[in-house]
Amino acid sequence: MQTFAFNRASSAEQAIRLGLASQTAQQGASVRFIAGGTTLTDLMKLGVEYPQQLVDINHLPLAEVSAVSGGGLKVGALVRNSDLAQHAAVKAEYAVLSQALLSGASAQLRNMASTGGNLLQRTRCTYFRDNHSPCNKREPGSGCAAIGGINRTLAIFGTSEHCIATNPSDMNVALTALEAQVHIRGRDGERVVPIGEFFLVPGDTPEKENVLQPGDLVTHVELPAPRSGSRSGYLKLRDRASYEFALASAAVVLQIDGGRVRHARIAMGGVGTKPWRATAAEQALIGAPDTAASWQLAAEAAVKGAQPQSENGFKIELAKRCVAQALANVAALA
């Protein structure tokens, strides 16, 4: 690991000023904010991330979950994954988020990992984490070894000729289905970005994973008030039962009335270069009867347009079954 400076920010303003010492893109920046450090320290040890300065933000007042007027929840960027998963309001009204968080990592990591850090979690692609392999995300213009290489766990949606790496977070999939809003403070003040616009597909610039600019600090995530009578759930399919990333997952929010679907939100994980919103599947469900046939039709719609690689074509069928089963599970909730 290379040497680096360490500063502790006493306010959001100070953190932003320190962050602005980097004038490069957010990924690979010379200044990094650190909270739990569950991803960043690993990447620093591997030589994938090499910031010149770390800014400790753990003393900022961003570790609360609070109600929002008119309904909804405000989740501070420093709220630990364990605390968020077990929060009474989250378990009762945003079950999909609680389940997604509990399906990720280990209890020890969840005790340290923060909401903001999970939001910015970087890919687990083998080639990204190996400095001896070409990776456009790590070193733009070097190539993508995963294309034609070991790509069993990688993306089938949102890929480009430059990158096929998946977004690894379970939490991000749930936040996408919940249509969360990301609140950011930076040099130009405060702004709010819908979760669906926060993440970027790789395109020609795979090194840019989100809309953050130098100095930007995620302060909190806001969850909208749940619809009356809605229900939600998360299903994760993986190679082993614990401490494993998704091969395919589905976050589902449904509102069913009179035996028909009135509202549906579906996001998929493990299959996209960002949390993948299945809008075609949602549209197929509106007005559809609460039946297994409807879930199957929606699942078919969810995987249209998939572009598998040499080793991950099985993900199309796996994702389809995952979506259908997740819909059935949520529909069966009382």
BELRAZI-V693162 format. One record per residue. N is the residue number from 1. SS is DSSP state (a for helix, b for strand, c for the rest). PHI is phi in whole degrees, 0 to 359 (* if undefined). D_FIRST is the distance of its C-alpha to the first C-alpha in Angstrom with 2 decimals. Layout:
# BELRAZI-V693162
N;SS;PHI;D_FIRST, N;SS;PHI;D_FIRST
This chain:
# BELRAZI-V693162
1;c;*;0.00, 2;c;284;3.79, 3;c;288;6.61, 4;c;205;9.02, 5;b;274;12.60, 6;b;227;14.13, 7;b;232;17.78, 8;b;248;20.26, 9;c;277;22.95, 10;c;261;26.47, 11;c;206;28.11, 12;a;298;27.66, 13;a;298;28.83, 14;a;294;26.21, 15;a;300;23.43, 16;a;294;24.97, 17;a;299;25.27, 18;a;294;21.61, 19;a;295;20.83, 20;c;286;23.20, 21;c;295;21.09, 22;c;262;19.73, 23;c;251;22.55, 24;c;264;20.97, 25;c;297;21.51, 26;c;301;20.19, 27;c;287;17.90, 28;c;80;14.94, 29;c;295;16.02, 30;c;279;14.27, 31;b;239;15.39, 32;b;232;15.03, 33;b;281;17.30, 34;b;227;16.13, 35;c;242;18.71, 36;c;285;18.18, 37;c;73;14.65, 38;c;291;15.70, 39;c;255;14.51, 40;a;300;11.95, 41;a;296;9.50, 42;a;299;10.04, 43;a;291;9.55, 44;a;291;6.23, 45;a;297;5.19, 46;a;280;7.51, 47;c;80;6.58, 48;c;277;9.93, 49;c;251;9.49, 50;c;218;7.85, 51;c;294;10.26, 52;c;276;11.14, 53;b;214;12.89, 54;b;252;13.32, 55;b;244;16.99, 56;b;285;18.11, 57;c;251;21.39, 58;c;294;22.43, 59;c;266;25.24, 60;c;280;26.97, 61;c;280;30.26, 62;c;232;29.21, 63;c;244;29.42, 64;c;245;33.07, 65;b;250;35.12, 66;b;221;38.48, 67;b;286;41.59, 68;c;254;42.39, 69;c;301;45.96, 70;c;88;47.85, 71;c;103;45.65, 72;c;99;42.07, 73;b;229;38.92, 74;b;254;36.26, 75;b;247;32.85, 76;b;297;30.35, 77;c;297;26.83, 78;c;261;25.55, 79;c;295;27.98, 80;b;286;26.27, 81;a;303;27.10, 82;a;297;29.06, 83;a;295;31.14, 84;a;292;31.93, 85;a;296;32.93, 86;a;263;35.26, 87;c;296;36.72, 88;a;302;40.49, 89;a;292;41.08, 90;a;293;38.32, 91;a;297;39.70, 92;a;278;43.23, 93;a;247;42.98, 94;c;226;39.71, 95;a;304;39.54, 96;a;301;37.63, 97;a;287;34.64, 98;a;300;34.80, 99;a;295;35.10, 100;a;297;32.24, 101;a;297;29.84, 102;a;289;31.07, 103;c;275;30.62, 104;c;257;26.87, 105;c;55;23.99, 106;c;233;24.94, 107;a;301;26.60, 108;a;296;23.56, 109;a;292;21.46, 110;a;296;24.55, 111;a;291;24.80, 112;a;256;21.49, 113;c;297;21.41, 114;b;254;23.21, 115;a;300;25.77, 116;a;295;23.94, 117;a;294;20.64, 118;a;295;22.69, 119;a;301;24.48, 120;c;259;21.33, 121;c;304;19.87, 122;c;262;18.58, 123;c;299;19.99, 124;c;261;19.40, 125;c;308;20.52, 126;c;305;19.20, 127;c;286;18.88, 128;c;296;16.95, 129;c;270;14.18, 130;c;245;14.42, 131;c;294;13.06, 132;c;268;15.93, 133;c;250;18.59, 134;c;293;20.30, 135;b;206;19.95, 136;c;294;21.75, 137;c;288;20.00, 138;c;276;16.53, 139;c;223;18.07, 140;c;308;21.67, 141;c;91;24.26, 142;c;276;22.47, 143;c;110;24.64, 144;b;237;24.60, 145;c;290;24.29, 146;c;291;25.44, 147;c;289;28.87, 148;c;87;30.70, 149;c;253;27.80, 150;c;278;26.83, 151;c;226;27.87, 152;c;305;29.75, 153;c;265;27.82, 154;c;266;27.61, 155;c;279;29.90, 156;c;239;33.60, 157;b;231;34.12, 158;c;76;32.81, 159;c;278;31.28, 160;b;217;31.52, 161;c;290;31.35, 162;c;255;27.81, 163;b;193;26.28, 164;c;229;27.44, 165;c;285;24.53, 166;c;270;25.71, 167;c;280;24.99, 168;c;272;23.97, 169;c;281;25.29, 170;a;281;28.54, 171;a;303;29.00, 172;a;297;29.05, 173;a;293;31.87, 174;a;296;33.92, 175;a;298;33.43, 176;a;293;34.68, 177;a;294;37.77, 178;c;275;38.38, 179;c;56;38.12, 180;c;292;35.83, 181;b;243;35.26, 182;b;262;31.86, 183;b;260;32.21, 184;b;230;29.94, 185;b;243;29.98, 186;b;206;28.90, 187;c;297;30.19, 188;c;260;33.44, 189;b;100;34.13, 190;b;256;34.23, 191;b;213;34.75, 192;b;239;35.23, 193;b;238;34.11, 194;b;301;35.66, 195;a;304;33.18, 196;a;292;34.72, 197;a;254;33.78, 198;a;286;30.30, 199;b;270;28.59, 200;c;247;28.91, 201;c;283;29.68, 202;c;296;27.70, 203;c;49;30.66, 204;c;269;29.66, 205;c;230;26.58, 206;c;296;24.45, 207;c;289;21.43, 208;c;262;23.61, 209;c;260;23.79, 210;b;205;25.76, 211;c;270;27.84, 212;c;295;25.49, 213;c;249;25.33, 214;c;309;23.01, 215;c;87;23.53, 216;c;294;25.20, 217;b;236;24.99, 218;b;287;26.47, 219;b;263;28.76, 220;b;194;30.65, 221;b;241;32.16, 222;b;251;35.94, 223;b;261;37.83, 224;c;292;41.41, 225;c;300;44.30, 226;c;292;45.08, 227;c;291;48.30, 228;c;301;51.22, 229;c;79;51.43, 230;b;283;48.15, 231;b;219;46.07, 232;b;211;42.60, 233;b;191;40.34, 234;b;230;37.25, 235;b;234;37.22, 236;b;235;34.14, 237;b;250;34.48, 238;c;208;31.68, 239;c;288;31.31, 240;c;218;31.23, 241;c;284;32.43, 242;c;216;29.28, 243;c;48;25.55, 244;c;214;25.98, 245;c;276;25.87, 246;c;288;29.25, 247;c;278;31.00, 248;b;203;33.51, 249;b;215;34.26, 250;b;218;36.89, 251;b;253;37.29, 252;b;232;40.98, 253;b;234;43.09, 254;b;230;46.86, 255;b;236;50.00, 256;b;241;53.07, 257;b;218;56.60, 258;c;63;59.87, 259;c;79;58.28, 260;b;229;56.50, 261;b;281;53.02, 262;b;257;53.09, 263;b;208;49.39, 264;b;213;46.40, 265;b;226;42.70, 266;b;226;40.51, 267;b;230;36.83, 268;b;244;35.04, 269;b;239;31.51, 270;c;77;29.75, 271;c;235;31.83, 272;b;237;30.86, 273;c;287;28.14, 274;c;215;28.82, 275;c;307;30.92, 276;b;258;34.17, 277;b;282;37.39, 278;c;265;40.39, 279;a;294;42.99, 280;a;296;45.50, 281;a;293;45.53, 282;a;300;46.07, 283;a;296;48.97, 284;a;293;50.50, 285;a;271;50.65, 286;c;299;52.36, 287;c;85;55.93, 288;c;284;55.38, 289;b;290;56.84, 290;c;281;54.80, 291;c;222;54.95, 292;a;298;52.88, 293;a;296;54.13, 294;a;294;52.62, 295;a;295;49.21, 296;a;292;49.40, 297;a;297;50.44, 298;a;295;47.58, 299;a;296;45.11, 300;a;298;46.55, 301;a;294;46.12, 302;a;296;42.49, 303;c;257;41.41, 304;c;295;43.47, 305;c;88;41.56, 306;c;297;38.75, 307;c;234;37.20, 308;c;289;35.84, 309;c;260;33.76, 310;c;295;34.51, 311;c;239;33.37, 312;c;240;33.64, 313;c;299;37.30, 314;a;299;37.93, 315;a;294;36.16, 316;a;297;39.26, 317;a;292;41.50, 318;a;297;38.93, 319;a;296;38.35, 320;a;300;42.10, 321;a;293;42.80, 322;a;297;40.06, 323;a;296;41.58, 324;a;299;45.11, 325;a;290;44.32, 326;a;297;42.38, 327;a;297;45.39, 328;a;298;47.76, 329;a;298;45.81, 330;a;290;45.77, 331;a;298;49.41, 332;c;279;50.48, 333;c;291;49.18, 334;c;286;52.02
